[in-house]
Amino acid sequence: MLTNLQTLRSFVTLVRAGSIHRAARRLHYSPSTVRAHVRDLEHQLRVTLVDRKRPDQLLTPEAEELAPKMFRAVESIAALEEHAASTAEQSPATPAARRPDHSSP
């Protein structure tokens, strides 16, 4: 199970950018942070995504297969975030007394 959305975003940016360094620049991270995110994602998914034996670090066949699904997931989450932000700007805040209490099991 994915536990960190940023790992997914870093991988998607890596695929779109074509290199760790370009992805890092786009994300305003260091290349080592992007590499760590990709390693974390590989661990979470239990699949190798990048062929590190090659100097160009091409995607593995598994990554090529998963990438479109990852793109859709990131795009869906971005749309959800935009919708939530837009809704929050348009409607008054829910009074604290009326907010659902999610603290109890």
N, C-alpha and C positions, 0 to 999 in steps of 0.2 A: 504494500500500500504506500502511496506517495504521502510523505509527511511534510514536504517543503515545496511549496509552489515555485519558489525561486529557482530550484534545481531544474525544474521543467522549463521555466522561462529562459534560463541560461542555455540549456541544450537547444531549444528552438532558435534562439538568437545565433548560436554557433552554426547551426545548419544554414540559416538564412545568410549569415555573414560570410561563411566559407572558411573562417579561420578563428582560432582562439583569440588572437590579438585583435582582430576586427570586432569580434563579439564583445571582448572586454571593453573596447573603446565605446561601443554602442551602449553598453550597460553601465559604464562608468565604474568598472571593477578592474582589478588587476587580472592578468592572464592566469595567475595561480588560483585566484578565486573561481574563475570560470572552470578551470580544470577540476578543482575540488567539487564544484557543483555537479559536473558531469560524472565524476567518480561516485558521488553520493547517489545520483539518479541511477547509475548502473547497479549500485548495491541495492537500492530500493526495488528496482525492477527485476533484479537477478539476471541481467543480460548485459553483454558487452556492447556498447554503442559506438565506440571509436576504436579503430585499429591503430594502436600506439606503436606497432612495429614499423609502420610506414612513416616516412618523414612528413608527408602531407596529412597524416592522421585522417584517412578517409573513414566514412561511416561504414559500419559493418552491415551485412545484409539484414540483420535484425533491426538495426536502426533505420535503415531505408524503409522497412515495412512499418515500423512504429511511428516514424516522423509525421506522416499526414494526420494520424490520430492525435499526436501531441500538438500539432499546429491548431487543430480544431478545438482541443481542450483549452489552450491558452487564449484563443480568440473568443471562445465562449465565456471564459472567466473575465476577460477584458470587457466584453459587452455587459456582463452582469455588474461589474464595478462601475461602468459608465451609467448604466440604468439606475443603480442604487444612488450614485452621486446626484444624478439629475432629479430623482424622486425626492431626495433629502433637501435639495435646494428649493423645490416647488411646494413642499408641504411643511406646515409648522411641525415642530418637534412634538413627539408624543409626551404628554406629561409623565413624570416619573411614576406617579401612582398608578397609571394605566399600563405601563410597560410590563410585558410578561416576565415573570420571575423564572429564570432558567437555572437558578442556583440549587434547587432541590432535585433529588433524583426522581 
